Amino acid sequence: MRILLINANRFKQPWPVIPFGLSCVASACEHSGYNVKMLDLCFSKNCTKDMTKAIDDFSPDVIGISIRNIDNSVGYKTQFLLKETKSEIISPCKKIYSGKIVIGGPSVGINGGEMLDYFDLHYAIRGDGEKAFGEFVKRIDKGIPLEGMEGLIIRKHGKIIQNASPMRVENLDELPFVNPAKYIDLTPYRKFDSPIQIQTKRGCALDCSYCTYKRIEGGKYRFKKPQIVADHMERLVKETGINHIEFTDSTFNLPSEHCKNVLRALSEKKLHLNLRTMGLNPGAVDEELVDLMSRVGFRDVDLGVESGSDITLKGLKKNFTKKDVIKAGKLLQNKKIPVTWYLLVGAPGETRQTLSETFETINKAASKWDLINLGVGVRVYKGSSIAEDMKAVDPHCTSDCFLTPVAFEPEAVSLEEVKRITKRMALKHSNYFMYDEDEDTPSFVLALGIFILRKISPKQPIWRLHIFLRTLQKYIGIMLLKRWYFSVATFCLSRGMKK
């Protein structure tokens, strides 16, 4: 049986993401004896042409399409990525191929049924793709009915007739080793210094009010043995020649002891690594953790701060406080680990005062060479507690279960004002990064910047180029002109005048 897997992700910010999850599905299918081919459309100049060639050459029995993002995950002027996915990939694929097409990926774990309606498709996989997609193709191969299959959403005659609960892999240690280079060309990703991803666990036990990780991976932690994680990382480096690796757990340092055991196992390997992690929880950052991170080669970390005000942190249902945020920043600075501080302004409980407190807290806690990544507004997703609260107040707040973007509006301050206050602050600080404005860096500019950085200071994270350029603009007066223009524009808009 021939299986064609298509990576539909073409979003390249902050860098192109290696389709590691889809590679895991490919590896699992191969392990089961199927003939697998993977088509990566991330850098495709003509998706229709590339899909046509792959389908003509391979004649697949089933096509699986992985869809990573619904949008760019911000609440202010959200970029709805599924529109391009539909026009560039799904619709052409349906015209080229008449066989079974099934969609999967993180976005499907959130809005699978709604996405089938949007794309006018019949099948969607929820849960761990290695197991769920494997079961899907096995049933097709053996002629077993698809109805009743765990993890499968089925749509017929324009209606969802089955919306099964996600299928999970309980023992992650049983999954085969995965090397993405076996299935795709990593060369274009290397131009952007894209890291290879790895997970130490799946699931999340936290209750953040806006988050979808529980919906995608479940609310129970499923761990990989630390030694297996370290062994796989050693093998990845050896086979790919890439030592830039990113931990993509929902929250890397929770539970704390599991995380530390992974780092201890990795430390014994004595590899020369450039590591990073998303989702570092400030409440679980201690001296032992940062010592271990420094020892194994962390080049930078993402600190999921979200706010510097206890009022807003409570509104987001965070399990840490402002005091934890300050402590985490200090510990990471002491070990000279660069930090991207992720802020989510305009959250439940946000006011002008909490915004001011947040900026004051972060400006004191962060280094001037740390990046302050600012997301304006909370994008509301299906299954989050914010979504449920909004529906309780207004059942008509969404027409499609939050598939198309809906933003949370704080009671005490409008999102437009949150944006103005944040923009004004960003124009004063060279290390501020406005996600809704600054993420659209052209690919060739990003690649050129990475090339230069490799020559000058190869161990620096790429985002420090942004700070350098903004600092340069400050010294030659460009930032002053930008602040002047922003002040004039804001004044004119407040008076109802044209700029």
N, C-alpha and C positions, 0 to 999 in steps of 0.2 A: 504494500500500500504506500502510495506517494503522498507526502504531506508538504505543502508549501506554507511557510510561515512568513508573514509580512510585517515589518516594523513600520508603523504609520506615523511615528513621531518625527516631526520636522521642525519642532520648536528648539531653538539653539541657545537659549539663555538660561543661566549665565554661561553655559558651554554646551555643545552637543553631547547628549547622554548616550553612552554605549548601551545597546538593548540587552542588558544582562538577563533581565527576567525572561525575555523571549528565548534567549540562549539556554536558559534552564529548561524551558519547555521542549526545545529542540533536543537537548541532551537526554531528557527523560523519554521522549518518543523513540530516539535512536536506541536507547537502552532496552526498549521493548521490542526492537526488531523492525521498526518502520524506516522507510527511506525518506529522509528529511532534507529539504532545501530551504534556506532562509534568504529572503529578499529585504535588504535594508534600504529604505527610501529616504533616509534622513538627508542625504546630500544629492538626491536625484534631481536632475534638471528637467526631466520629463517622466513623471510617474506612470502615465498611461503606456508610454513606449516601453519602459522597464518592466512593467507588469505583463504586458503582452508578450514580450520576449521570454520572460520566466515561465509563463503559463504554456506558451507554445513549445518551449524546449523540454519542460519537465512533465507536462500533462498530469497535474496533481489530481488526486481523488478527493482531497479536502483542502480548503484554504483557511488558515487561521490568521486573523488580523489583530495585532496588539495595538491598543489605543491607550497611550499613557495619560494624557491630560485632557480634561474637558475645556479648560481655559488656562490663563496664566495666574490664577489663584489670588487675585487681588480684588478688592471690593469697589475700587474707584476706576471707572472707565475700563472695565474688564475686557480682555481680548478673548473672544469666544473661538477657541481653536477648532472645535468640531465642524464649523462651517467649511473651513479649508479641507479638513479631513474628508468630509463628504464629497466636495466637488473634485478634489484632486485624486482621491484614492478609492473611496467606497463606490461612488457612482460609476466611474470607469471600470472598476473591477467587476461589477455586476453586469456590465455590457459585454465584457470580454469572456467572462467565465459563467457557465450555467450550472455548475455543481454546487455542493454545499459550502457555504461561507459562514464561519463562526467568528465572533469578535470576543476579545478578552482584554485583560490589562487592568490597572488600577481604576481607571475611570469607569469601567464596566462594573466594578465592585460597588460603585456608588449609585449609578443610574442605568443599570443594564437594560431594564425594560423600556425606559424612556429613550435610550439610544437605539434600540431596535425599531421603535416607532419613527425616530428621527431619520434613521438611515434606510428604513423600509427593508429590514432584514428579518431572518427567522430564528437565529440562534445566538445566544450569548453565554459565555462561561463566567461563573462567579467563584471566587476562592483561589486556591493554589493551582495554577495552570498545569504544573507537572502532573498532578493527579486528575484534575477535572477534564483537561483536554485529552489526556491519555485515555480516560474512560469514554469520552465522546468518540474518538476515532476507533477505539476497540469495538464499540457497539455498531458503528457503521461497517467496520470490517467483517464482523461476525453476523450482521443482520439482526442485531438485538434492537428492539424498539427504544427510541430515545425518551419517550414519555416515562416519567417517574425517576429519571436520573438526577441524583443529587448534584447541585452546582450548576444546573442548566436552566436557562430561561428560554422558553419557546413562544414564538409569536406566529399565529396562523390567521389568515383572513383579516388582518388588521387588528387583531386582539391578542393580548398576552394570555395564553392558556396554561402556562406553567411558569412559576417564579420560585424555583427551588432554593433552599438555603445553601450558602457557600460550601464547597467541598474543601476540606483541610488535610494537609499532610501532618499527621501527628508526630511522627519521628523524622525530623529533618536530617538526622545523621544518615538515613538510608538513601537520601537523594544522591545521584551520581555527581562526581566532580564536573565542573563546567568551565570551559575555556571559550570565550566568545570568538576568539581568533579562528576557531575551527569552522565557524559558520559565516562570519563576515570579515571584510577587510577593515582592519583597525587603523590603517594609515591615515585616513582623513581625520579621525578622532585624535590621533597623536599630534596633528598640527595645532589642535586647540588645547593640548595637554589635558584632555578629558580623562578622568580617573576610571579605572575598572572598579566596579562596585562589588561589595560583599556584605552578606548579612550574618550576624551572629545569632539572630533569633527572629521570630515573627510574632505579631500580636502586640497589643498595648493594653495595659491595665489602668491607664489614666482616664480622666473624664473631662478633658478640655472641651469647652462648650462649642467650639467651632470645628473640631477635628473630625476626620473621617477614617482614621486608621483602624478604629474598632470595626467599622463597617467593612473595610477592605480585608483586614488580616485577623479580625476577631479580638475579643477582650481578654484572652488568656495567653500568657507568654508560652511560646514553644521554642526551646533552646537548642542550639547546636553545641556539641561538646567543644570546649575551648581548644583542645588539641587538634580536632578535625578542622576548625576554622584556621588555625595557624598552619597546619599542613597544606590546606588548600591555597592559602595565600603564598606560601613558599613555592608551590608548584605553578601557580599563576605567573609569578615573577620569572621563574625559570623558563616557562614555555612561551611567554609573550614578550619578555624583555622590558615590560612596563612595571615600574615600581611605584607609580602613583595610584594609590588605592583609596577608595572612599567607603567607609562604613555607612550603610543606608538603613540601619534599624530605625524604627520610628523614634525611639529615644535611646541613643547609644549607651548611656551610662546608667540606665535602669533596667533591671535591678543591678545595684552597684557591684555586688560580689561577682556576678557572672561576667560583667564587663572587665573587671580587674583580672579575673582568671584568664580571660582571652588575651589580655595584654601581657600577662605573665608568661603564658605559653608562647606568645609571639616574641617576647624578649629573649627567650632561650634560643631562638632561631638565629639571632644576631644578623638579621638581614639589613641591607641599606635601603630603607623605605622612605617615601614621601607620602605620609598618611594625612587624611582629613576625615572629618565626620560631620554629618548633618545631625540636627536634633540633640545637642548636648543640653541636658536639663540643669539649670543653675543650682537647684536644690540638692543635687547629688554630686557636686564638684567639691572634692576635698584634696588635701595635699598629697595623699598617697596616689590618687587618680592622676593628677597632673604630673607627678614624678614618673609614673609608668608611661604616660602618653609621651612625655619628653624623651624617655629612654628608647622607645620603639620607633621614634621618627615622625611625630606629628608635625606637619608643616603649617596647618591651620585648622580651625574648628568653627562650626556654626553654633552659636549660643542662642538657644530659643528663649529669649528674654520676654518678648512681646510687649512689655511695659515696665516702666520704672516707678509705678504707683501701685500701692497695695490695693487701692479701691478698684482699679482696672484689672489687676491680676485676679482679684476675687470674682469680678464679672466674667472673666475668661475661664474660671474654675481651675486656676493653676494650683499646683501643690507646693509652690515656693513663694517667697516674699521678696520685697525690695532689698532687704538685708542680705538674702541669699545671692541676689544678682550682683551686688557690690562685692561680696566675698569671692564669688566665682571669677569675676573680672580681675581682681587683685591676684588671685592664685595663678591664673593663666598668664598674666603679665610677668609675674615673678619668674616663670619658666620660659619667658620670651616666646610663647605660642601665639601667633597672630589669630585674631578673633573677628568673625563677622557677627555683629550683634543684630539679631532679627527683631524688629519692632512691628507691632500691629496696632496702629493708631486708629481711633474711631470705633473702639470695641464697646461692649456693654458697660455702662457706668462711666463712660468717658465724658469729661467736661473740659473747659478751658484750663481749669486748675490742675486736673490730672495730666493733661498734655504738658503743661509747663513743668510739673514735677518730673515727668518722664524724661524730658529733654535735659533737665538739670541733673538728674541722676546719672543718665548715660554719659553726658559730657564729662562728668567727674570720674566715672568708673572706667570708661574706655580710653585706650591710648589714641593719640591723634593719628596713628597709623593703623588703627583698627577700622574696619568698615562698618558704618551704621546703615543697615539695609532697612529702608522704611516702606512698609506696605500700608497704603492709606485705605481704610475701610475693610470690613470683614466680609468676604465672599461667603454666602450662606449655602451649605450643601445639604442634600437629602440625608437624613439620619442623624444629623448633629442636634444637640440640645437647643441651640439657637433656632434652628429650623422648626423644631417642634413648638418652641415658645412663640415664634412668629405666627405659625399656623393656628395656634390656640387663640391668639388675638384677632387675626384676620385670615380666615380659611381661604381667601382668594388672593393671598399675597404671591402665589405662584400658580401658573397654569399647567406646569409640566414637572412638578416635584423638584423644582430648583435646578433642572437641567440647564436652561438658559439662565444667565447670571442674574442673581438677586443680591443686593448689598444690604447689610444691617445698617439701620440709621439710629445713632444714639439719640436719646431724648433731649439731652441738655445742649447739644451742639450739632450743627448740621455737618454732613460730610464735606460740603463745599468749604465750610469754615475750617474744618480739620485740615483740609488740603492746603488752604492759604497759610495757616499757622505753620504747618510742616514745611511748606515750600520756603517760607521766610526764614525758618531755622536752617534749612539745607543750604541756602545761599550765603549763610554766615560761616559754615563749617565745610572744609574741604573733604572730609571723610564721610559726608552724608551721601547716600545713594537712594534716589527716589525711584522705587521699583517701577512705578507706572510711567515714568519718563525716561529713565536712564538704561532700561533693559534692552532697548532696540539698537544696540551697537552693531553696525554692519559686520558680517562675518570676516571680510578681508581685513578690516581694522583690528578685530580681535586677534586674528591669526598673526598679523604683523606685530602687534604688541607683545604677544607671547614669544615670538621669535626674538625680538629685541631683549625681552626680560631674560630669556634663556642665556643670552650672550653676556648680559651685564650682571645679573644676580639670579641664577637658576633656582635657588631655594625659596625665593619669594613667591607668595601666592599671586595669581594674575590680577586679582582685584586691587592690588596696590598701585597698579598703573592708573586706575581711576583717581585715586587720592593724589598721586604725583601730578597728573594733568590738571586737576582742580587746584592744587597748590600753586602750580605754575600760573594758572589763570588769575589767581589771587594776587600774585606778585607783579604781574604786568597790567593789572587793572581791569581785566575782563569781568571778574566777579563783581566788582563795584558797579560796572555798567549793567550787569544783569540784575543787581539789586535795585538799581535806579529804574530800569525798565519795568520790573515787577511791581514796584511801588506805584508808578504812574498807571500801569494797566489795572492794578487793583483799585486805585482811586477812580479811574474812569468807569470801571464796571460798577462800582458802588453808587455812582451818580447816573448810571444808565446810559453812559456815553460809549461811543465806539473808540477802540484803541487807535 
